[in-house]
């Protein structure tokens, strides 16, 4: 499942990022923001228009705006055990 597909408010962990699907500068920015393998994220907002852009993703104490194409490059697994979440 990719990050753009999870339900709003659902906690997930990024398991794989297809860095080759992203422009180098975009990949570098996402890494700098902590959006990489192992990061715990929560989808906070999904755009209302046809493209469903932008997405707002909570990572740690930040909320980051992403384009859907970036979120599609990130495979996630849902986190059901909140005790397994590392504090930010």
Long-range contacts (C-beta under 8 A, 24 or more apart in sequence): 1-75, 1-76, 1-77, 1-78, 2-71, 2-72, 2-73, 2-74, 2-75, 2-76, 3-41, 3-43, 3-55, 3-57, 3-66, 3-71, 3-72, 3-74, 3-75, 3-76, 4-46, 4-52, 4-55, 4-68, 4-71, 4-72, 6-43, 6-76, 6-78, 7-43, 8-43, 8-44, 8-45, 8-46, 9-42, 9-43, 9-44, 10-42, 10-43, 10-78, 11-40, 11-41, 11-42, 11-78, 11-79, 11-82, 11-85, 12-40, 12-41, 12-42, 12-43, 12-76, 12-77, 12-78, 12-79, 13-38, 13-39, 13-40, 13-41, 13-76, 13-77, 13-79, 14-38, 14-39, 14-41, 14-74, 14-75, 14-76, 15-75, 15-76, 15-77, 16-74, 16-75, 17-73, 17-74, 17-75, 18-73, 18-74, 18-75, 19-73, 21-69, 21-72, 21-73, 22-70, 22-73, 26-70, 30-66, 30-70, 33-59, 33-62, 33-64, 34-59, 34-60, 34-62, 35-59, 35-64, 35-66, 35-74, 40-79, 40-85, 40-86, 40-88, 41-76, 60-88, 61-88
